[in-house]
């Protein structure tokens, strides 16, 4: 199975986790997904009043320089660990 196929399967699995992950784990899931699917963060950082958007952007921007393949593999590994 290719890495892209594993990534797509993990994406589907992430929607069916038995327990909702904590907020920090959710941010990591989001950041790894965005890095794996889109590459480095782009655009403007959300304003101070958009707490959620800003946290998501900062988590994604923190992965700058991580290759898309590495981010996809980390995403797959993280979702697999949450399924157990």
Residue pairs with C-beta under 8 A, 6 or more apart in sequence:
1 9
3 69
3 72
3 73
3 76
4 72
6 72
6 76
7 36
7 37
7 72
7 75
7 76
9 76
10 75
10 76
10 79
10 80
11 33
11 75
11 79
13 79
13 80
13 83
14 29
14 79
14 82
17 79
17 82
17 83
18 83
19 82
20 26
21 29
21 82
25 78
25 82
27 55
27 56
27 59
28 59
28 78
29 75
29 78
29 79
30 56
30 59
30 60
31 56
31 59
31 60
31 62
31 63
32 63
32 71
32 72
32 74
32 75
32 78
33 75
34 41
34 60
35 41
35 60
35 63
35 66
35 68
35 71
36 68
36 69
36 71
36 72
36 74
36 75
37 68
39 68
40 61
40 63
40 64
40 65
41 57
41 60
41 61
41 63
41 64
45 54
45 57
45 58
45 61
46 53
46 54
46 57
47 54
48 54
63 71
66 74
